[in-house]
């Protein structure tokens, strides 16, 4: 499996598994938003 972060859009990645490639929006997951930088404490 490979993950390509170079899609030109923050938070959008392409995931390739075998012969299948899909586009994933990381904002759809319960995780820190990669476009907002590190969380402040």
N, C-alpha and C positions, 0 to 999 in steps of 0.2 A: 504494500500500500504506500502511495506517495501523496503528500499534501503540498499543493502549490499555492503559496501566498502571493505570488506576483500577478494578481488579476487586475491591478490598477484601481481596485475599490477596497477601502478599508473594511475589514470584517468579512469579506467574501473570499472564499478559498475554493480551489478545485481539488477534489479527492479522487484519486485513481486507484482502483482495486482490480487487478487483472486487466481485462479489456474494457472495463466500465469506468467512465469518468462522470462525476456528478458535481454540480456547484452547490456549495453549502454556505449559508449565511450564519456566521458565528453568533450573531445577535439573537438567534432563535433558541440558544441554549442558555441554561442558568449558569453563566460564567461572566467574569468581568468583561466589559466591553473593550475590545482591543483598540477602538478608536478614541477612547477617553483617557488613555494613559494609565499609570498606576493609581490605585485607589489611595485617597488621603485618609490618614488615621488621626 
